[in-house]
Amino acid sequence: MTLKEKIKTLGNAYGVSGDEFAVAKIAAELLAPYVDKVEVDEFGNVSGYKSCGKPGAKKLMLDAHIDEIGFLVTGITKEGFIRFMGMGVDPRMLPGSTLNVMTKKHGNILGVVGAVPPHLQAPGDQTKALPIDKLYVDVGMPYEQVKEMVRIGDYMTFTSEAFDLLGDQVCGKSLDDRACFCCLLHALELLQGKELDVDLIVIGTTKEEIGGHGASYRTYVDKPDLAVAIDVCHARTDDNLPGDRVQDLGGGPVITIGTNSVPRFARKVIEIARAKDIPYQLSGAPAATGTNAWSMQIINEGCATLVVSLPLKYMHSPVEVLKMSDVENVGRLLAELALDIDGRWQI
């Protein structure tokens, strides 16, 4: 399976924050050929362990979260429409969308987010964005049938499948952050047959979109010396604001420097990128980065954290877009970091 095929396979799977077990199964299968041992814990976190076999070796944790934004069923109206709440979703994009209702008893059911036709809207309504509590999902059945099949607490996701765009770009849902898990797989591929002086812990974590609990748990259990959170960041488009928070698609991995991304750690990785001729970009973050690095940093004393990001257009939408060269270069950078660390490595 090619790197792009791995991205599409993992991205097309369904797994909203809080119910990631189906995705975890796929991630574990993809990870298994590259590590000594794979585990899936009660949170749904996927952990792969690759030991260098050397006493006293440092432990490097590489993390990418495998959950996705989505929705939770909150009620069913007497007409059979499903009410819901969003988890990390911009409600402006919802009217007219197709969603997948993940029921416990009857599997996945397709539904559409209803949209009032322009003919029936009051003057001025066409320019308004509806709040999520004014939207509903129509699965095409009356109340009694919907009530039998759908339960409050069932999850829902976007249904879009990943596809190629021109310019070496891929579009799909949940590339945040499963494309970054594929960066980890690419790094492991590059490390095949190479001698390491560090023990690797590669994790696909859960519940990042609702607080980073999966990463907190794995950091507490595995106690790494060094930890890197690989997540997406905003790529430049014509309609977003210029500035430090926006990076160039195709510009390579983004190395963050700040309290949550230890400056001495970041500068060492910058030196590696320069030495290995890997393109990179920089971002400053004086406080929490909104990534799992924060969750890992506050749990385990003495764990130096770093954030490395993959540029992504249209984040938290069903049409997220990445460039394959960035995925490859993030993987290259992580592989070179693993090769560089030895017993004398200090932050």
SEMIMI-979438 format. One line per field, with one value per residue (C-alpha): chain; x, y, z. Coordinates in nm, 2 decimals. Layout:
REM residues N
cadena	c(A; ...) $
xx	c(X; ...) $
yy	c(Y; ...) $
zz	c(Z; ...) $
REM end
This chain:
REM residues 347
cadena	c(A; A; A; A; A; A; A; A; A; A; A; A; A; A; A; A; A; A; A; A; A; A; A; A; A; A; A; A; A; A; A; A; A; A; A; A; A; A; A; A; A; A; A; A; A; A; A; A; A; A; A; A; A; A; A; A; A; A; A; A; A; A; A; A; A; A; A; A; A; A; A; A; A; A; A; A; A; A; A; A; A; A; A; A; A; A; A; A; A; A; A; A; A; A; A; A; A; A; A; A; A; A; A; A; A; A; A; A; A; A; A; A; A; A; A; A; A; A; A; A; A; A; A; A; A; A; A; A; A; A; A; A; A; A; A; A; A; A; A; A; A; A; A; A; A; A; A; A; A; A; A; A; A; A; A; A; A; A; A; A; A; A; A; A; A; A; A; A; A; A; A; A; A; A; A; A; A; A; A; A; A; A; A; A; A; A; A; A; A; A; A; A; A; A; A; A; A; A; A; A; A; A; A; A; A; A; A; A; A; A; A; A; A; A; A; A; A; A; A; A; A; A; A; A; A; A; A; A; A; A; A; A; A; A; A; A; A; A; A; A; A; A; A; A; A; A; A; A; A; A; A; A; A; A; A; A; A; A; A; A; A; A; A; A; A; A; A; A; A; A; A; A; A; A; A; A; A; A; A; A; A; A; A; A; A; A; A; A; A; A; A; A; A; A; A; A; A; A; A; A; A; A; A; A; A; A; A; A; A; A; A; A; A; A; A; A; A; A; A; A; A; A; A; A; A; A; A; A; A; A; A; A; A; A; A; A; A; A; A; A; A; A; A; A; A; A; A) $
xx	c(0.00; 0.14; 0.16; -0.12; -0.34; -0.27; -0.39; -0.71; -0.78; -0.73; -0.91; -1.22; -1.27; -1.53; -1.42; -1.55; -1.38; -1.51; -1.57; -1.24; -1.22; -1.29; -1.02; -0.78; -0.82; -0.71; -0.43; -0.30; -0.29; -0.09; 0.15; 0.22; 0.48; 0.71; 0.73; 0.80; 0.46; 0.12; -0.14; -0.49; -0.59; -0.93; -0.93; -0.89; -0.53; -0.30; 0.06; 0.35; 0.68; 1.02; 1.31; 1.67; 1.78; 2.03; 2.03; 1.94; 1.82; 1.60; 1.24; 1.10; 0.72; 0.58; 0.20; -0.07; -0.44; -0.68; -1.01; -1.21; -1.46; -1.82; -2.16; -2.36; -2.74; -2.92; -3.29; -3.55; -3.85; -4.20; -4.16; -3.86; -3.59; -3.26; -3.13; -2.76; -2.47; -2.13; -1.78; -1.53; -1.75; -1.83; -2.21; -2.20; -2.10; -2.37; -2.70; -2.71; -2.44; -2.46; -2.39; -2.34; -2.53; -2.33; -2.60; -2.52; -2.80; -2.84; -2.49; -2.44; -2.74; -2.72; -2.89; -2.89; -2.88; -3.20; -3.19; -3.49; -3.52; -3.47; -3.83; -3.95; -3.71; -3.80; -3.64; -3.28; -3.25; -3.03; -2.74; -2.77; -2.58; -2.80; -2.69; -2.66; -2.96; -3.18; -3.05; -3.17; -3.07; -3.33; -3.29; -3.61; -3.82; -4.11; -4.06; -4.13; -3.88; -3.61; -3.66; -3.62; -3.29; -3.12; -3.04; -2.94; -2.57; -2.51; -2.22; -2.24; -1.97; -1.92; -1.95; -1.70; -1.42; -1.07; -0.97; -0.68; -0.66; -0.41; -0.07; 0.01; -0.27; -0.53; -0.87; -1.08; -1.23; -1.03; -0.69; -0.67; -0.50; -0.49; -0.26; -0.01; -0.04; 0.06; 0.36; 0.46; 0.42; 0.64; 0.91; 0.90; 0.93; 1.24; 1.39; 1.36; 1.70; 1.86; 2.03; 1.88; 2.00; 1.65; 1.34; 1.04; 0.69; 0.45; 0.10; -0.23; -0.43; -0.80; -1.01; -0.78; -1.06; -1.23; -0.93; -0.63; -0.72; -0.58; -0.23; -0.24; -0.31; -0.04; 0.22; 0.14; 0.17; 0.47; 0.68; 0.88; 1.19; 1.10; 0.76; 0.66; 0.30; 0.25; -0.07; -0.20; -0.17; -0.34; -0.22; -0.24; -0.54; -0.68; -0.95; -0.75; -0.56; -0.18; 0.04; 0.23; -0.05; -0.07; 0.19; 0.26; 0.13; 0.43; 0.67; 0.75; 0.70; 0.63; 0.85; 0.69; 0.90; 0.75; 0.67; 0.46; 0.72; 1.05; 1.28; 1.60; 1.42; 1.29; 1.63; 1.79; 1.53; 1.59; 1.96; 1.87; 1.64; 1.92; 2.18; 1.96; 1.83; 1.47; 1.25; 1.09; 0.88; 0.87; 0.59; 0.59; 0.36; 0.41; 0.15; -0.07; -0.07; -0.40; -0.23; -0.15; 0.19; 0.01; -0.15; 0.18; 0.37; 0.15; 0.13; 0.48; 0.75; 1.07; 0.92; 1.04; 0.77; 0.77; 0.51; 0.57; 0.29; 0.16; 0.01; -0.35; -0.61; -0.98; -0.92; -1.22; -1.42; -1.51; -1.28; -0.94; -0.65; -0.28; 0.02; 0.19; 0.54; 0.47; 0.36; 0.68; 0.90; 0.74; 0.81; 1.17; 1.23; 1.09; 1.31; 1.62; 1.53; 1.51; 1.84; 2.01; 1.91; 2.15; 2.24; 2.43; 2.14; 2.04; 1.76) $
yy	c(0.00; 0.34; 0.63; 0.81; 0.49; 0.47; 0.83; 0.76; 0.43; 0.58; 0.91; 0.74; 0.54; 0.66; 0.75; 1.06; 1.17; 0.93; 0.63; 0.57; 0.19; 0.12; 0.36; 0.22; -0.13; 0.00; 0.21; -0.09; -0.30; -0.03; 0.01; -0.36; -0.43; -0.16; -0.22; -0.50; -0.48; -0.31; -0.25; -0.09; 0.02; 0.08; 0.44; 0.32; 0.46; 0.26; 0.22; 0.07; -0.01; -0.04; -0.11; -0.04; -0.31; -0.09; -0.05; 0.30; 0.42; 0.73; 0.69; 0.90; 0.93; 1.03; 1.11; 1.18; 1.17; 0.95; 1.09; 1.33; 1.61; 1.51; 1.51; 1.36; 1.28; 1.48; 1.42; 1.30; 1.52; 1.39; 1.43; 1.19; 1.45; 1.41; 1.69; 1.70; 1.89; 1.94; 1.86; 2.10; 2.17; 2.50; 2.50; 2.73; 2.43; 2.20; 2.27; 2.03; 1.80; 1.42; 1.26; 0.91; 0.81; 0.54; 0.34; 0.06; -0.18; -0.12; -0.01; 0.31; 0.50; 0.79; 1.12; 1.47; 1.80; 1.97; 2.31; 2.54; 2.62; 2.98; 3.00; 2.95; 3.17; 3.51; 3.81; 3.84; 3.48; 3.37; 3.58; 3.43; 3.13; 2.90; 2.80; 2.42; 2.41; 2.52; 2.23; 1.87; 1.54; 1.37; 0.99; 0.95; 0.77; 0.85; 0.90; 0.54; 0.39; 0.65; 0.60; 0.22; 0.26; 0.57; 0.64; 0.96; 0.95; 0.79; 0.96; 1.11; 1.19; 1.35; 1.09; 1.23; 1.00; 1.12; 1.19; 1.34; 1.70; 1.83; 1.95; 1.65; 1.73; 1.51; 1.62; 1.44; 1.44; 1.38; 1.44; 1.62; 1.43; 1.09; 1.22; 1.29; 0.93; 0.84; 1.07; 0.84; 0.54; 0.70; 0.77; 0.41; 0.30; 0.51; 0.37; 0.01; -0.16; 0.14; 0.11; 0.33; 0.44; 0.53; 0.34; 0.45; 0.47; 0.56; 0.64; 0.71; 0.88; 0.94; 1.23; 1.51; 1.72; 1.71; 1.77; 1.54; 1.27; 0.99; 1.15; 1.23; 0.87; 0.73; 0.97; 0.88; 0.51; 0.51; 0.79; 0.91; 1.13; 1.32; 1.36; 1.51; 1.59; 1.59; 1.78; 1.99; 2.37; 2.62; 2.65; 2.97; 3.03; 3.34; 3.40; 3.35; 3.61; 3.64; 3.61; 3.37; 3.12; 3.06; 2.85; 2.76; 2.43; 2.26; 2.45; 2.15; 2.07; 2.35; 2.35; 2.54; 2.72; 2.82; 2.72; 2.42; 2.34; 2.36; 2.61; 2.40; 2.09; 2.29; 2.43; 2.09; 1.97; 2.28; 2.19; 1.84; 1.98; 2.21; 1.93; 1.69; 1.95; 1.91; 2.21; 2.35; 2.65; 2.81; 2.91; 3.08; 2.98; 3.14; 2.93; 2.62; 2.51; 2.34; 2.01; 1.70; 1.85; 2.04; 1.72; 1.53; 1.82; 1.87; 1.50; 1.38; 1.58; 1.60; 1.51; 1.77; 1.83; 1.96; 2.03; 1.95; 2.04; 1.94; 2.23; 2.18; 2.38; 2.40; 2.25; 2.10; 2.06; 1.76; 1.89; 1.93; 1.95; 1.85; 1.82; 1.48; 1.64; 1.78; 1.44; 1.29; 1.56; 1.55; 1.17; 1.24; 1.49; 1.25; 0.97; 1.18; 1.29; 0.93; 0.86; 1.16; 1.08; 0.88; 0.84; 1.18; 1.37; 1.66; 1.92) $
zz	c(0.00; -0.10; 0.14; -0.04; -0.01; 0.36; 0.40; 0.21; 0.39; 0.73; 0.64; 0.50; 0.82; 1.07; 1.42; 1.60; 1.93; 2.19; 1.95; 1.76; 1.79; 1.42; 1.32; 1.58; 1.43; 1.09; 1.24; 1.43; 1.12; 0.93; 1.22; 1.30; 1.02; 1.14; 1.52; 1.77; 1.94; 1.89; 2.15; 2.15; 2.50; 2.66; 2.53; 2.18; 2.16; 1.93; 2.05; 1.87; 2.04; 1.86; 2.09; 2.01; 2.26; 2.43; 2.81; 2.93; 2.59; 2.59; 2.49; 2.21; 2.18; 1.84; 1.85; 1.60; 1.70; 1.51; 1.61; 1.39; 1.42; 1.41; 1.57; 1.85; 1.84; 2.11; 2.02; 1.77; 1.68; 1.64; 1.26; 1.27; 1.23; 1.42; 1.64; 1.71; 1.84; 1.68; 1.80; 1.64; 1.34; 1.17; 1.14; 0.83; 0.61; 0.73; 0.53; 0.24; 0.38; 0.39; 0.72; 0.84; 1.15; 1.34; 1.51; 1.76; 1.65; 1.28; 1.15; 0.95; 0.82; 0.57; 0.64; 0.50; 0.69; 0.58; 0.41; 0.36; -0.02; -0.11; -0.23; 0.13; 0.31; 0.46; 0.30; 0.42; 0.55; 0.26; 0.40; 0.75; 0.88; 1.09; 1.43; 1.48; 1.71; 1.41; 1.19; 1.17; 1.00; 0.77; 0.73; 0.54; 0.80; 1.03; 1.41; 1.52; 1.28; 1.36; 1.73; 1.68; 1.49; 1.63; 1.99; 2.17; 2.20; 1.86; 1.67; 1.32; 1.07; 0.73; 0.45; 0.20; 0.07; -0.01; -0.37; -0.56; -0.67; -0.92; -0.79; -0.58; -0.34; -0.16; -0.04; 0.22; 0.57; 0.89; 0.73; 1.06; 1.20; 1.04; 0.76; 1.04; 1.16; 0.81; 0.85; 1.14; 0.92; 0.66; 0.92; 1.03; 0.67; 0.63; 0.95; 0.83; 0.86; 1.03; 1.37; 1.65; 1.98; 2.11; 2.19; 1.98; 2.10; 1.81; 1.91; 1.74; 2.02; 2.08; 2.21; 2.10; 1.96; 2.31; 2.53; 2.45; 2.70; 2.50; 2.48; 2.85; 2.94; 2.71; 2.84; 3.20; 3.12; 2.89; 3.05; 2.75; 2.78; 2.47; 2.30; 1.96; 1.88; 1.50; 1.41; 1.13; 1.10; 0.87; 0.52; 0.32; 0.10; -0.08; 0.19; 0.51; 0.70; 0.66; 0.96; 1.18; 1.21; 0.84; 0.66; 0.30; 0.15; 0.01; 0.23; 0.44; 0.81; 1.05; 1.36; 1.65; 1.91; 2.24; 2.60; 2.48; 2.22; 2.41; 2.23; 2.28; 2.14; 1.85; 1.77; 1.77; 1.52; 1.31; 1.30; 1.18; 0.90; 0.78; 0.79; 0.60; 0.35; 0.46; 0.39; 0.70; 0.83; 1.17; 1.40; 1.74; 2.01; 2.35; 2.53; 2.47; 2.10; 2.10; 2.03; 2.23; 2.32; 2.59; 2.72; 2.72; 2.88; 3.18; 3.27; 3.28; 3.46; 3.27; 2.93; 2.68; 2.41; 2.06; 1.80; 1.43; 1.20; 0.86; 0.66; 0.57; 0.39; 0.50; 0.85; 1.03; 0.71; 0.49; 0.22; 0.40; 0.16; 0.20; -0.03; -0.04; -0.04; 0.30; 0.43; 0.30; 0.45; 0.79; 0.79; 0.68; 0.96; 1.23; 1.10; 1.10; 1.46; 1.57; 1.41; 1.58; 1.94; 2.15; 2.51; 2.51; 2.36; 2.59; 2.58) $
REM end
